[in-house]
Amino acid sequence: MLLLGGVVADRREPRLVMLVVNVVRIAVLVATALWVIVAGTTVPVLIAAAVAFGLCDALYQPSVATISRQLVPPEQLRRTPAPARRPSAWAAWRGLRSAEWWWPRGVWAGVRSRTR
């Protein structure tokens, strides 16, 4: 599906694709929330929402990858990706470090106390 998203990002304006996909994402989330409120939570509804959201991501991510060429002058295009990736890389690293600290202390402590 990402391949199709790449084709769409190349053929259409990435900004428009991102806007439309975000509107669809919002619609999926609102529809899912309303369904859960009215009819209750069911696994098929949650799976359908996850698949729809995943399809939106598959269309959105390639557009994000190509948007920098519209936002940055051509002479600065080579230097653009590194600062753009820095916050997400830091967040991923920090999240792993937090999980490494939290997992043995928080989760296993609760599991050990229940099993004794």
N, CA, C and O atoms as CSV, one atom per row, in Angstrom:
chain,resi,resn,atom,element,x,y,z
A,1,MET,N,N,0.817,-1.187,0.000
A,1,MET,CA,C,0.000,0.000,0.000
A,1,MET,C,C,0.869,1.262,0.000
A,1,MET,O,O,0.485,2.290,-0.557
A,2,LEU,N,N,2.050,1.170,0.634
A,2,LEU,CA,C,2.956,2.313,0.615
A,2,LEU,C,C,3.392,2.637,-0.807
A,2,LEU,O,O,3.610,3.801,-1.144
A,3,LEU,N,N,3.519,1.609,-1.640
A,3,LEU,CA,C,3.886,1.838,-3.036
A,3,LEU,C,C,2.821,2.673,-3.736
A,3,LEU,O,O,3.142,3.604,-4.474
A,4,LEU,N,N,1.568,2.344,-3.507
A,4,LEU,CA,C,0.474,3.146,-4.068
A,4,LEU,C,C,0.502,4.565,-3.504
A,4,LEU,O,O,0.257,5.529,-4.230
A,5,GLY,N,N,0.798,4.692,-2.221
A,5,GLY,CA,C,0.914,6.013,-1.623
A,5,GLY,C,C,2.029,6.826,-2.253
A,5,GLY,O,O,1.895,8.038,-2.422
A,6,GLY,N,N,3.138,6.166,-2.607
A,6,GLY,CA,C,4.225,6.848,-3.293
A,6,GLY,C,C,3.823,7.329,-4.667
A,6,GLY,O,O,4.209,8.420,-5.088
A,7,VAL,N,N,3.047,6.520,-5.367
A,7,VAL,CA,C,2.556,6.921,-6.696
A,7,VAL,C,C,1.640,8.130,-6.565
A,7,VAL,O,O,1.740,9.079,-7.344
A,8,VAL,N,N,0.755,8.096,-5.589
A,8,VAL,CA,C,-0.156,9.230,-5.373
A,8,VAL,C,C,0.633,10.482,-5.006
A,8,VAL,O,O,0.328,11.570,-5.494
A,9,ALA,N,N,1.641,10.339,-4.154
A,9,ALA,CA,C,2.447,11.490,-3.746
A,9,ALA,C,C,3.213,12.085,-4.925
A,9,ALA,O,O,3.413,13.298,-4.984
A,10,ASP,N,N,3.642,11.244,-5.859
A,10,ASP,CA,C,4.359,11.741,-7.032
A,10,ASP,C,C,3.440,12.392,-8.055
A,10,ASP,O,O,3.840,13.335,-8.738
A,11,ARG,N,N,2.230,11.906,-8.163
A,11,ARG,CA,C,1.318,12.401,-9.189
A,11,ARG,C,C,0.471,13.601,-8.739
A,11,ARG,O,O,0.050,14.417,-9.559
A,12,ARG,N,N,0.236,13.691,-7.466
A,12,ARG,CA,C,-0.586,14.780,-6.923
A,12,ARG,C,C,0.268,15.676,-6.041
A,12,ARG,O,O,1.395,15.333,-5.686
A,13,GLU,N,N,-0.281,16.811,-5.700
A,13,GLU,CA,C,0.417,17.718,-4.795
A,13,GLU,C,C,0.424,17.105,-3.385
A,13,GLU,O,O,-0.637,16.813,-2.835
A,14,PRO,N,N,1.608,16.910,-2.803
A,14,PRO,CA,C,1.682,16.251,-1.488
A,14,PRO,C,C,0.891,16.971,-0.408
A,14,PRO,O,O,0.311,16.328,0.467
A,15,ARG,N,N,0.861,18.273,-0.460
A,15,ARG,CA,C,0.126,19.032,0.561
A,15,ARG,C,C,-1.374,18.716,0.505
A,15,ARG,O,O,-2.024,18.564,1.540
A,16,LEU,N,N,-1.909,18.620,-0.708
A,16,LEU,CA,C,-3.326,18.286,-0.864
A,16,LEU,C,C,-3.601,16.865,-0.392
A,16,LEU,O,O,-4.608,16.609,0.268
A,17,VAL,N,N,-2.701,15.936,-0.731
A,17,VAL,CA,C,-2.872,14.543,-0.295
A,17,VAL,C,C,-2.877,14.477,1.227
A,17,VAL,O,O,-3.712,13.797,1.822
A,18,MET,N,N,-1.941,15.185,1.855
A,18,MET,CA,C,-1.874,15.179,3.317
A,18,MET,C,C,-3.141,15.757,3.933
A,18,MET,O,O,-3.642,15.237,4.931
A,19,LEU,N,N,-3.649,16.809,3.355
A,19,LEU,CA,C,-4.872,17.431,3.868
A,19,LEU,C,C,-6.066,16.486,3.763
A,19,LEU,O,O,-6.817,16.316,4.724
A,20,VAL,N,N,-6.236,15.876,2.594
A,20,VAL,CA,C,-7.369,14.966,2.387
A,20,VAL,C,C,-7.254,13.752,3.309
A,20,VAL,O,O,-8.242,13.321,3.903
A,21,VAL,N,N,-6.051,13.208,3.422
A,21,VAL,CA,C,-5.866,12.028,4.274
A,21,VAL,C,C,-6.139,12.377,5.738
A,21,VAL,O,O,-6.725,11.573,6.462
A,22,ASN,N,N,-5.729,13.549,6.175
A,22,ASN,CA,C,-6.022,13.942,7.561
A,22,ASN,C,C,-7.516,14.098,7.800
A,22,ASN,O,O,-8.011,13.751,8.872
A,23,VAL,N,N,-8.234,14.613,6.819
A,23,VAL,CA,C,-9.694,14.720,6.947
A,23,VAL,C,C,-10.314,13.324,7.045
A,23,VAL,O,O,-11.223,13.098,7.844
A,24,VAL,N,N,-9.820,12.397,6.234
A,24,VAL,CA,C,-10.326,11.017,6.294
A,24,VAL,C,C,-9.981,10.381,7.637
A,24,VAL,O,O,-10.806,9.677,8.219
A,25,ARG,N,N,-8.772,10.622,8.131
A,25,ARG,CA,C,-8.396,10.107,9.455
A,25,ARG,C,C,-9.343,10.598,10.535
A,25,ARG,O,O,-9.800,9.824,11.377
A,26,ILE,N,N,-9.631,11.878,10.504
A,26,ILE,CA,C,-10.551,12.449,11.493
A,26,ILE,C,C,-11.915,11.794,11.378
A,26,ILE,O,O,-12.535,11.457,12.386
A,27,ALA,N,N,-12.383,11.614,10.150
A,27,ALA,CA,C,-13.685,10.973,9.938
A,27,ALA,C,C,-13.685,9.545,10.479
A,27,ALA,O,O,-14.660,9.117,11.097
A,28,VAL,N,N,-12.603,8.809,10.252
A,28,VAL,CA,C,-12.505,7.432,10.769
A,28,VAL,C,C,-12.538,7.432,12.289
A,28,VAL,O,O,-13.248,6.629,12.894
A,29,LEU,N,N,-11.782,8.317,12.907
A,29,LEU,CA,C,-11.747,8.361,14.370
A,29,LEU,C,C,-13.082,8.775,14.973
A,29,LEU,O,O,-13.524,8.203,15.969
A,30,VAL,N,N,-13.721,9.771,14.365
A,30,VAL,CA,C,-15.023,10.217,14.879
A,30,VAL,C,C,-16.069,9.116,14.698
A,30,VAL,O,O,-16.853,8.842,15.607
A,31,ALA,N,N,-16.078,8.489,13.524
A,31,ALA,CA,C,-17.045,7.411,13.279
A,31,ALA,C,C,-16.824,6.246,14.241
A,31,ALA,O,O,-17.782,5.672,14.758
A,32,THR,N,N,-15.576,5.906,14.476
A,32,THR,CA,C,-15.282,4.819,15.409
A,32,THR,C,C,-15.711,5.184,16.826
A,32,THR,O,O,-16.304,4.369,17.532
A,33,ALA,N,N,-15.410,6.402,17.231
A,33,ALA,CA,C,-15.797,6.837,18.578
A,33,ALA,C,C,-17.313,6.827,18.741
A,33,ALA,O,O,-17.825,6.355,19.756
A,34,LEU,N,N,-18.028,7.340,17.757
A,34,LEU,CA,C,-19.493,7.336,17.831
A,34,LEU,C,C,-20.043,5.915,17.860
A,34,LEU,O,O,-20.972,5.620,18.611
A,35,TRP,N,N,-19.473,5.041,17.047
A,35,TRP,CA,C,-19.934,3.653,17.027
A,35,TRP,C,C,-19.725,2.994,18.390
A,35,TRP,O,O,-20.601,2.285,18.886
A,36,VAL,N,N,-18.569,3.231,18.983
A,36,VAL,CA,C,-18.267,2.640,20.289
A,36,VAL,C,C,-19.190,3.200,21.362
A,36,VAL,O,O,-19.627,2.466,22.249
A,37,ILE,N,N,-19.490,4.486,21.290
A,37,ILE,CA,C,-20.384,5.095,22.278
A,37,ILE,C,C,-21.794,4.543,22.145
A,37,ILE,O,O,-22.442,4.231,23.144
A,38,VAL,N,N,-22.269,4.420,20.905
A,38,VAL,CA,C,-23.656,3.998,20.671
A,38,VAL,C,C,-23.828,2.491,20.803
A,38,VAL,O,O,-24.721,2.030,21.514
A,39,ALA,N,N,-22.976,1.712,20.121
A,39,ALA,CA,C,-23.188,0.267,20.038
A,39,ALA,C,C,-22.243,-0.540,20.901
A,39,ALA,O,O,-22.421,-1.750,21.042
A,40,GLY,N,N,-21.253,0.092,21.476
A,40,GLY,CA,C,-20.286,-0.650,22.283
A,40,GLY,C,C,-19.073,-1.068,21.470
A,40,GLY,O,O,-19.068,-0.995,20.241
A,41,THR,N,N,-18.062,-1.501,22.175
A,41,THR,CA,C,-16.804,-1.884,21.542
A,41,THR,C,C,-16.882,-3.326,21.071
A,41,THR,O,O,-17.211,-4.230,21.840
A,42,THR,N,N,-16.575,-3.527,19.797
A,42,THR,CA,C,-16.471,-4.873,19.252
A,42,THR,C,C,-15.146,-4.987,18.502
A,42,THR,O,O,-14.616,-3.999,17.992
A,43,VAL,N,N,-14.637,-6.180,18.447
A,43,VAL,CA,C,-13.351,-6.409,17.780
A,43,VAL,C,C,-13.431,-6.083,16.290
A,43,VAL,O,O,-12.517,-5.434,15.782
A,44,PRO,N,N,-14.472,-6.495,15.559
A,44,PRO,CA,C,-14.519,-6.155,14.132
A,44,PRO,C,C,-14.503,-4.639,13.859
A,44,PRO,O,O,-13.897,-4.189,12.887
A,45,VAL,N,N,-15.157,-3.876,14.702
A,45,VAL,CA,C,-15.159,-2.417,14.509
A,45,VAL,C,C,-13.762,-1.857,14.739
A,45,VAL,O,O,-13.298,-1.002,13.984
A,46,LEU,N,N,-13.101,-2.332,15.768
A,46,LEU,CA,C,-11.745,-1.859,16.037
A,46,LEU,C,C,-10.763,-2.291,14.950
A,46,LEU,O,O,-9.852,-1.538,14.605
A,47,ILE,N,N,-10.941,-3.491,14.412
A,47,ILE,CA,C,-10.090,-3.941,13.307
A,47,ILE,C,C,-10.333,-3.091,12.070
A,47,ILE,O,O,-9.383,-2.693,11.395
A,48,ALA,N,N,-11.595,-2.810,11.766
A,48,ALA,CA,C,-11.912,-1.971,10.603
A,48,ALA,C,C,-11.311,-0.577,10.762
A,48,ALA,O,O,-10.780,-0.014,9.805
A,49,ALA,N,N,-11.394,-0.025,11.961
A,49,ALA,CA,C,-10.817,1.297,12.201
A,49,ALA,C,C,-9.293,1.257,12.055
A,49,ALA,O,O,-8.698,2.177,11.495
A,50,ALA,N,N,-8.675,0.211,12.550
A,50,ALA,CA,C,-7.219,0.085,12.440
A,50,ALA,C,C,-6.790,-0.065,10.983
A,50,ALA,O,O,-5.794,0.527,10.568
A,51,VAL,N,N,-7.526,-0.844,10.209
A,51,VAL,CA,C,-7.201,-1.016,8.786
A,51,VAL,C,C,-7.382,0.303,8.041
A,51,VAL,O,O,-6.532,0.684,7.236
A,52,ALA,N,N,-8.475,0.992,8.303
A,52,ALA,CA,C,-8.710,2.283,7.638
A,52,ALA,C,C,-7.629,3.294,8.008
A,52,ALA,O,O,-7.143,4.028,7.147
A,53,PHE,N,N,-7.258,3.335,9.266
A,53,PHE,CA,C,-6.207,4.258,9.702
A,53,PHE,C,C,-4.866,3.871,9.088
A,53,PHE,O,O,-4.084,4.747,8.719
A,54,GLY,N,N,-4.591,2.584,8.974
A,54,GLY,CA,C,-3.359,2.108,8.338
A,54,GLY,C,C,-3.301,2.472,6.869
A,54,GLY,O,O,-2.244,2.850,6.364
A,55,LEU,N,N,-4.433,2.362,6.175
A,55,LEU,CA,C,-4.476,2.772,4.768
A,55,LEU,C,C,-4.224,4.271,4.631
A,55,LEU,O,O,-3.549,4.713,3.701
A,56,CYS,N,N,-4.762,5.037,5.551
A,56,CYS,CA,C,-4.497,6.484,5.546
A,56,CYS,C,C,-3.015,6.759,5.755
A,56,CYS,O,O,-2.446,7.621,5.086
A,57,ASP,N,N,-2.388,6.041,6.669
A,57,ASP,CA,C,-0.953,6.208,6.905
A,57,ASP,C,C,-0.147,5.857,5.667
A,57,ASP,O,O,0.839,6.525,5.353
A,58,ALA,N,N,-0.566,4.805,4.958
A,58,ALA,CA,C,0.152,4.388,3.755
A,58,ALA,C,C,0.074,5.456,2.663
A,58,ALA,O,O,0.983,5.550,1.839
A,59,LEU,N,N,-0.961,6.238,2.638
A,59,LEU,CA,C,-1.051,7.339,1.676
A,59,LEU,C,C,-0.357,8.593,2.193
A,59,LEU,O,O,0.163,9.385,1.407
A,60,TYR,N,N,-0.348,8.773,3.498
A,60,TYR,CA,C,0.184,9.992,4.102
A,60,TYR,C,C,1.713,10.016,4.144
A,60,TYR,O,O,2.318,11.034,3.808
A,61,GLN,N,N,2.336,8.927,4.545
A,61,GLN,CA,C,3.779,8.908,4.770
A,61,GLN,C,C,4.610,9.258,3.533
A,61,GLN,O,O,5.559,10.032,3.661
A,62,PRO,N,N,4.304,8.731,2.345
A,62,PRO,CA,C,5.090,9.142,1.175
A,62,PRO,C,C,4.941,10.630,0.851
A,62,PRO,O,O,5.880,11.247,0.348
A,63,SER,N,N,3.797,11.201,1.126
A,63,SER,CA,C,3.615,12.635,0.893
A,63,SER,C,C,4.455,13.457,1.852
A,63,SER,O,O,4.995,14.497,1.474
A,64,VAL,N,N,4.569,13.003,3.080
A,64,VAL,CA,C,5.416,13.683,4.057
A,64,VAL,C,C,6.874,13.649,3.597
A,64,VAL,O,O,7.608,14.624,3.752
A,65,ALA,N,N,7.276,12.518,3.033
A,65,ALA,CA,C,8.662,12.378,2.584
A,65,ALA,C,C,8.988,13.315,1.425
A,65,ALA,O,O,10.148,13.689,1.247
A,66,THR,N,N,7.993,13.700,0.638
A,66,THR,CA,C,8.255,14.546,-0.534
A,66,THR,C,C,7.902,16.013,-0.317
A,66,THR,O,O,8.155,16.834,-1.199
A,67,ILE,N,N,7.338,16.360,0.805
A,67,ILE,CA,C,6.877,17.739,1.010
A,67,ILE,C,C,8.036,18.720,1.164
A,67,ILE,O,O,7.879,19.904,0.866
A,68,SER,N,N,9.189,18.251,1.621
A,68,SER,CA,C,10.301,19.169,1.869
A,68,SER,C,C,10.774,19.860,0.600
A,68,SER,O,O,11.260,20.989,0.665
A,69,ARG,N,N,10.646,19.218,-0.540
A,69,ARG,CA,C,11.084,19.859,-1.783
A,69,ARG,C,C,10.206,21.047,-2.153
A,69,ARG,O,O,10.615,21.885,-2.957
A,70,GLN,N,N,9.011,21.136,-1.584
A,70,GLN,CA,C,8.155,22.302,-1.819
A,70,GLN,C,C,8.402,23.405,-0.799
A,70,GLN,O,O,8.126,24.575,-1.063
A,71,LEU,N,N,8.913,23.037,0.343
A,71,LEU,CA,C,9.074,23.995,1.424
A,71,LEU,C,C,10.451,24.648,1.474
A,71,LEU,O,O,10.609,25.721,2.056
A,72,VAL,N,N,11.441,24.009,0.869
A,72,VAL,CA,C,12.826,24.446,1.010
A,72,VAL,C,C,13.379,24.825,-0.362
A,72,VAL,O,O,13.089,24.146,-1.347
A,73,PRO,N,N,14.173,25.899,-0.443
A,73,PRO,CA,C,14.823,26.236,-1.715
A,73,PRO,C,C,15.743,25.100,-2.174
A,73,PRO,O,O,16.300,24.388,-1.339
A,74,PRO,N,N,15.906,24.923,-3.474
A,74,PRO,CA,C,16.704,23.796,-3.984
A,74,PRO,C,C,18.133,23.739,-3.439
A,74,PRO,O,O,18.663,22.646,-3.236
A,75,GLU,N,N,18.763,24.880,-3.198
A,75,GLU,CA,C,20.146,24.850,-2.710
A,75,GLU,C,C,20.250,24.347,-1.267
A,75,GLU,O,O,21.335,23.951,-0.842
A,76,GLN,N,N,19.169,24.352,-0.515
A,76,GLN,CA,C,19.188,23.865,0.868
A,76,GLN,C,C,18.561,22.486,1.019
A,76,GLN,O,O,18.440,21.973,2.132
A,77,LEU,N,N,18.167,21.894,-0.081
A,77,LEU,CA,C,17.434,20.629,-0.031
A,77,LEU,C,C,18.268,19.471,0.531
A,77,LEU,O,O,17.719,18.585,1.185
A,78,ARG,N,N,19.567,19.463,0.291
A,78,ARG,CA,C,20.403,18.373,0.803
A,78,ARG,C,C,20.486,18.366,2.315
A,78,ARG,O,O,20.592,17.297,2.916
A,79,ARG,N,N,20.442,19.516,2.938
A,79,ARG,CA,C,20.598,19.600,4.402
A,79,ARG,C,C,19.280,19.479,5.149
A,79,ARG,O,O,19.292,19.394,6.377
A,80,THR,N,N,18.177,19.466,4.480
A,80,THR,CA,C,16.864,19.497,5.128
A,80,THR,C,C,16.498,18.231,5.901
A,80,THR,O,O,16.010,18.360,7.023
A,81,PRO,N,N,16.696,17.026,5.386
A,81,PRO,CA,C,16.176,15.842,6.093
A,81,PRO,C,C,16.747,15.619,7.490
A,81,PRO,O,O,16.025,15.149,8.369
A,82,ALA,N,N,18.005,15.939,7.721
A,82,ALA,CA,C,18.602,15.636,9.028
A,82,ALA,C,C,17.908,16.358,10.184
A,82,ALA,O,O,17.523,15.696,11.147
A,83,PRO,N,N,17.729,17.688,10.137
A,83,PRO,CA,C,17.016,18.335,11.252
A,83,PRO,C,C,15.561,17.893,11.359
A,83,PRO,O,O,14.995,17.896,12.452
A,84,ALA,N,N,14.956,17.517,10.249
A,84,ALA,CA,C,13.556,17.084,10.294
A,84,ALA,C,C,13.427,15.732,10.983
A,84,ALA,O,O,12.419,15.467,11.638
A,85,ARG,N,N,14.432,14.876,10.844
A,85,ARG,CA,C,14.381,13.552,11.470
A,85,ARG,C,C,14.863,13.551,12.913
A,85,ARG,O,O,14.566,12.614,13.654
A,86,ARG,N,N,15.579,14.549,13.318
A,86,ARG,CA,C,16.183,14.569,14.650
A,86,ARG,C,C,15.160,14.409,15.783
A,86,ARG,O,O,15.390,13.588,16.671
A,87,PRO,N,N,14.040,15.152,15.798
A,87,PRO,CA,C,13.096,14.973,16.924
A,87,PRO,C,C,12.505,13.573,17.006
A,87,PRO,O,O,12.359,13.033,18.103
A,88,SER,N,N,12.162,12.973,15.871
A,88,SER,CA,C,11.578,11.631,15.927
A,88,SER,C,C,12.618,10.598,16.338
A,88,SER,O,O,12.295,9.651,17.055
A,89,ALA,N,N,13.859,10.766,15.896
A,89,ALA,CA,C,14.912,9.840,16.308
A,89,ALA,C,C,15.170,9.957,17.809
A,89,ALA,O,O,15.350,8.949,18.494
A,90,TRP,N,N,15.188,11.181,18.313
A,90,TRP,CA,C,15.398,11.379,19.739
A,90,TRP,C,C,14.244,10.781,20.538
A,90,TRP,O,O,14.458,10.143,21.569
A,91,ALA,N,N,13.029,10.989,20.061
A,91,ALA,CA,C,11.861,10.457,20.768
A,91,ALA,C,C,11.881,8.933,20.787
A,91,ALA,O,O,11.543,8.322,21.801
A,92,ALA,N,N,12.273,8.315,19.675
A,92,ALA,CA,C,12.350,6.852,19.630
A,92,ALA,C,C,13.415,6.349,20.602
A,92,ALA,O,O,13.186,5.391,21.341
A,93,TRP,N,N,14.570,6.992,20.597
A,93,TRP,CA,C,15.638,6.587,21.508
A,93,TRP,C,C,15.205,6.772,22.962
A,93,TRP,O,O,15.417,5.892,23.796
A,94,ARG,N,N,14.595,7.924,23.258
A,94,ARG,CA,C,14.168,8.223,24.623
A,94,ARG,C,C,13.080,7.249,25.057
A,94,ARG,O,O,13.061,6.802,26.204
A,95,GLY,N,N,12.185,6.924,24.147
A,95,GLY,CA,C,11.133,5.962,24.476
A,95,GLY,C,C,11.697,4.596,24.806
A,95,GLY,O,O,11.229,3.933,25.731
A,96,LEU,N,N,12.709,4.170,24.047
A,96,LEU,CA,C,13.347,2.888,24.335
A,96,LEU,C,C,14.054,2.910,25.680
A,96,LEU,O,O,13.987,1.945,26.442
A,97,ARG,N,N,14.722,4.000,25.963
A,97,ARG,CA,C,15.406,4.103,27.246
A,97,ARG,C,C,14.388,4.096,28.394
A,97,ARG,O,O,14.634,3.480,29.431
A,98,SER,N,N,13.263,4.767,28.217
A,98,SER,CA,C,12.237,4.774,29.254
A,98,SER,C,C,11.652,3.382,29.454
A,98,SER,O,O,11.438,2.942,30.584
A,99,ALA,N,N,11.399,2.700,28.350
A,99,ALA,CA,C,10.846,1.351,28.441
A,99,ALA,C,C,11.836,0.406,29.113
A,99,ALA,O,O,11.452,-0.464,29.894
A,100,GLU,N,N,13.103,0.589,28.800
A,100,GLU,CA,C,14.136,-0.243,29.411
A,100,GLU,C,C,14.160,-0.055,30.923
A,100,GLU,O,O,14.357,-1.014,31.668
A,101,TRP,N,N,13.962,1.163,31.368
A,101,TRP,CA,C,13.947,1.446,32.799
A,101,TRP,C,C,12.643,0.970,33.425
A,101,TRP,O,O,12.650,0.385,34.508
A,102,TRP,N,N,11.529,1.218,32.752
A,102,TRP,CA,C,10.212,0.975,33.333
A,102,TRP,C,C,9.852,-0.503,33.366
A,102,TRP,O,O,9.250,-0.965,34.336
A,103,TRP,N,N,10.205,-1.249,32.335
A,103,TRP,CA,C,9.755,-2.633,32.212
A,103,TRP,C,C,10.147,-3.486,33.415
A,103,TRP,O,O,9.266,-4.100,34.016
A,104,PRO,N,N,11.405,-3.554,33.792
A,104,PRO,CA,C,11.728,-4.430,34.934
A,104,PRO,C,C,11.161,-3.929,36.247
A,104,PRO,O,O,10.772,-4.733,37.095
A,105,ARG,N,N,11.106,-2.630,36.433
A,105,ARG,CA,C,10.679,-2.092,37.720
A,105,ARG,C,C,9.155,-2.077,37.856
A,105,ARG,O,O,8.616,-2.497,38.879
A,106,GLY,N,N,8.473,-1.596,36.831
A,106,GLY,CA,C,7.036,-1.412,36.937
A,106,GLY,C,C,6.229,-2.658,36.658
A,106,GLY,O,O,5.441,-3.099,37.495
A,107,VAL,N,N,6.426,-3.232,35.472
A,107,VAL,CA,C,5.589,-4.350,35.060
A,107,VAL,C,C,5.930,-5.618,35.832
A,107,VAL,O,O,5.045,-6.266,36.391
A,108,TRP,N,N,7.221,-5.975,35.862
A,108,TRP,CA,C,7.590,-7.210,36.531
A,108,TRP,C,C,7.327,-7.158,38.028
A,108,TRP,O,O,7.039,-8.188,38.637
A,109,ALA,N,N,7.419,-6.006,38.620
A,109,ALA,CA,C,7.126,-5.900,40.056
A,109,ALA,C,C,5.659,-6.247,40.300
A,109,ALA,O,O,5.341,-6.938,41.268
A,110,GLY,N,N,4.765,-5.777,39.436
A,110,GLY,CA,C,3.348,-6.093,39.565
A,110,GLY,C,C,3.065,-7.551,39.312
A,110,GLY,O,O,2.240,-8.151,40.001
A,111,VAL,N,N,3.740,-8.141,38.326
A,111,VAL,CA,C,3.537,-9.542,38.013
A,111,VAL,C,C,4.044,-10.435,39.149
A,111,VAL,O,O,3.391,-11.410,39.519
A,112,ARG,N,N,5.201,-10.094,39.690
A,112,ARG,CA,C,5.751,-10.898,40.784
A,112,ARG,C,C,4.860,-10.837,42.019
A,112,ARG,O,O,4.688,-11.847,42.701
A,113,SER,N,N,4.297,-9.686,42.316
A,113,SER,CA,C,3.476,-9.582,43.515
A,113,SER,C,C,2.168,-10.352,43.364
A,113,SER,O,O,1.621,-10.822,44.362
A,114,ARG,N,N,1.655,-10.493,42.145
A,114,ARG,CA,C,0.415,-11.237,41.947
A,114,ARG,C,C,0.639,-12.753,41.981
A,114,ARG,O,O,-0.261,-13.504,42.355
A,115,THR,N,N,1.818,-13.196,41.597
A,115,THR,CA,C,2.063,-14.629,41.516
A,115,THR,C,C,2.460,-15.246,42.858
A,115,THR,O,O,2.467,-16.470,42.987
A,116,ARG,N,N,2.784,-14.442,43.836
A,116,ARG,CA,C,3.185,-14.990,45.130
A,116,ARG,C,C,2.045,-15.113,46.079
A,116,ARG,O,O,2.229,-15.561,47.211
